[in-house]
């Protein structure tokens, strides 16, 4: 899915600094977190209050003087070519429904080798496509759960519901996942 122009325009006009309800719902302290697909960095900044964090996105502003959080302007495809043990936690909010299934699979495989824990929030296919402003791939919960189990993950938390990501009049059906794996314990 190529939504480059959409996201470039979106983040040039997006100035929200309030962290998402997902970021606020997690009690993460003392972690080393990669915020993959961080967008404008609002959750990255919030998570950096109690953790070492790096925000990764094609559209993030790189702040050279920032020690925490750190910022990396890079494609996910290029980043996951590296083997890094620099982070113990992957945070991916609203990323999986914005990428194709192959990249999702590649991220999950890469994270299994490089992360101890993963937090995912994405739109469910049980909801309607919200608009046609850009491509989205609504996520089928059974498929992503099956894929995670096949890769060897343990599912610590799974919920699919409304009320997680209200925005204006919109209250989409959202999937929340927390994954670990035996070799990370």
C-alpha positions as CSV (number, residue, x, y, z in Angstrom):
1,X,0.0,0.0,0.0
2,X,1.4,3.3,-1.0
3,X,-0.1,6.2,1.0
4,X,3.1,8.3,1.1
5,X,1.5,11.5,-0.2
6,X,-1.5,11.1,2.1
7,X,0.6,10.7,5.2
8,X,3.0,13.5,4.2
9,X,0.1,15.9,3.9
10,X,-1.5,14.5,7.1
11,X,1.5,15.0,9.3
12,X,2.4,18.4,7.9
13,X,-1.0,19.5,9.2
14,X,-1.2,17.3,12.3
15,X,-0.2,19.1,15.5
16,X,-1.9,16.9,18.1
17,X,0.3,16.4,21.1
18,X,-2.2,14.6,23.4
19,X,-1.1,10.9,23.6
20,X,-3.5,8.3,22.4
21,X,-5.7,6.4,24.9
22,X,-3.7,3.3,24.0
23,X,-0.4,4.8,25.1
24,X,-2.1,6.1,28.3
25,X,-3.6,2.7,29.0
26,X,-0.3,0.9,29.2
27,X,1.8,0.9,32.4
28,X,5.2,0.8,30.8
29,X,8.1,1.8,33.0
30,X,11.8,1.2,32.6
31,X,11.5,-0.3,29.1
32,X,13.5,0.4,26.0
33,X,10.7,1.0,23.4
34,X,10.7,1.3,19.6
35,X,7.6,3.2,18.5
36,X,7.3,1.9,15.0
37,X,5.2,4.1,12.7
38,X,5.2,6.9,15.3
39,X,3.6,9.5,13.1
40,X,4.0,12.9,14.7
41,X,5.5,11.4,17.8
42,X,2.8,12.2,20.3
43,X,2.9,8.7,21.9
44,X,6.7,8.6,21.6
45,X,6.9,11.7,23.8
46,X,4.4,10.3,26.3
47,X,6.2,6.9,26.6
48,X,9.6,8.7,27.0
49,X,8.5,10.0,30.4
50,X,9.2,6.7,32.0
51,X,11.2,4.7,29.3
52,X,14.0,5.0,26.8
53,X,12.2,5.5,23.5
54,X,12.9,5.9,19.8
55,X,10.2,7.0,17.3
56,X,10.6,5.6,13.8
57,X,8.6,6.9,10.8
58,X,9.1,8.3,7.3
59,X,7.5,11.6,8.4
60,X,9.0,12.2,11.9
61,X,11.0,15.3,12.5
62,X,14.5,14.3,13.7
63,X,15.5,16.4,16.7
64,X,19.3,16.2,16.8
65,X,19.5,17.5,20.4
66,X,17.0,15.0,21.8
67,X,18.5,12.1,23.8
68,X,15.1,10.7,24.9
69,X,13.2,10.2,22.9
70,X,15.4,9.6,19.9
71,X,14.0,9.9,16.4
72,X,14.7,8.1,13.2
73,X,13.4,9.1,9.8
74,X,13.5,5.8,8.0
75,X,11.2,3.3,6.2
76,X,10.2,0.3,8.2
77,X,11.3,-2.0,5.4
78,X,14.9,-0.6,5.6
79,X,14.9,-0.6,9.4
80,X,13.9,-4.3,9.9
81,X,16.8,-5.3,7.6
82,X,19.0,-4.7,10.7
83,X,19.3,-7.1,13.6
84,X,19.1,-4.9,16.7
85,X,18.7,-5.8,20.4
86,X,18.6,-2.1,21.3
87,X,15.0,-2.3,22.3
88,X,13.0,-4.7,24.4
89,X,9.5,-3.5,23.5
90,X,7.8,-2.8,20.2
91,X,4.9,-0.3,20.2
92,X,2.8,-0.2,17.0
93,X,-0.3,1.9,17.2
94,X,-2.4,2.1,14.0
95,X,0.5,0.7,12.0
96,X,-0.7,-2.7,10.9
97,X,-3.9,-1.5,9.1
98,X,-1.7,1.0,7.2
99,X,0.7,-1.6,5.8
100,X,0.3,-4.7,3.6
101,X,0.1,-8.2,5.0
102,X,3.6,-9.1,3.9
103,X,5.2,-6.2,5.7
104,X,3.1,-7.0,8.8
105,X,4.4,-10.6,8.7
106,X,8.0,-9.3,8.2
107,X,7.7,-7.0,11.2
108,X,6.3,-9.8,13.4
109,X,9.1,-12.1,12.4
110,X,11.7,-9.4,13.0
111,X,10.2,-8.5,16.3
112,X,10.3,-12.1,17.5
113,X,14.1,-12.1,17.1
114,X,14.6,-8.6,18.4
115,X,12.0,-7.8,21.0
116,X,10.7,-9.2,24.3
117,X,7.3,-7.7,24.2
118,X,5.0,-6.2,21.6
119,X,2.0,-3.9,21.9
120,X,-0.3,-3.5,18.9
121,X,-3.4,-1.4,18.3
122,X,-5.1,-1.6,14.9
123,X,-8.5,-1.3,13.2
124,X,-10.6,-4.5,13.0
125,X,-12.3,-5.8,9.9
126,X,-15.5,-6.0,12.0
127,X,-15.8,-2.3,11.5
128,X,-16.7,-0.4,8.3
129,X,-14.0,1.3,6.2
130,X,-14.1,4.8,7.7
131,X,-13.6,6.8,4.5
132,X,-11.7,6.7,1.2
133,X,-9.1,9.3,1.8
134,X,-6.3,6.6,1.8
135,X,-5.8,2.9,1.7
136,X,-6.4,0.8,4.8
137,X,-6.3,-2.9,5.4
138,X,-8.7,-3.7,8.2
139,X,-7.3,-6.5,10.3
140,X,-9.1,-9.8,10.8
141,X,-8.5,-10.8,14.4
142,X,-8.5,-14.5,13.8
143,X,-5.9,-14.2,11.1
144,X,-3.5,-12.0,13.1
145,X,-3.9,-14.2,16.2
146,X,-3.2,-17.3,14.1
147,X,-0.2,-15.7,12.6
148,X,1.2,-14.6,16.0
149,X,0.7,-18.1,17.4
150,X,2.3,-19.7,14.3
151,X,5.4,-17.5,14.7
152,X,5.7,-18.7,18.4
153,X,4.2,-15.7,20.3
154,X,2.3,-16.0,23.5
155,X,-0.8,-13.8,23.6
156,X,-0.8,-12.0,27.0
157,X,-3.7,-9.8,26.1
158,X,-6.2,-9.6,23.3
159,X,-9.4,-7.5,23.0
160,X,-11.5,-6.4,20.1
161,X,-13.9,-3.6,20.9
162,X,-15.2,-0.1,20.4
163,X,-14.4,2.6,23.0
164,X,-10.6,2.3,22.5
165,X,-9.9,5.0,19.9
166,X,-12.8,7.5,19.8
167,X,-12.2,10.4,17.5
168,X,-14.9,13.0,17.1
169,X,-18.1,11.1,16.3
170,X,-16.1,8.0,15.2
171,X,-15.8,5.0,17.6
172,X,-14.2,2.2,15.5
173,X,-13.8,-1.4,16.4
174,X,-10.2,-1.8,17.5
175,X,-7.9,-4.8,18.1
176,X,-5.5,-4.6,21.0
177,X,-2.7,-7.2,21.4
178,X,0.1,-7.7,23.8
179,X,2.5,-10.4,22.7
180,X,5.6,-12.0,24.3
181,X,7.4,-15.3,23.6
182,X,9.1,-17.9,25.7
183,X,12.6,-17.1,24.7
184,X,12.0,-13.5,25.9
185,X,11.2,-14.5,29.5
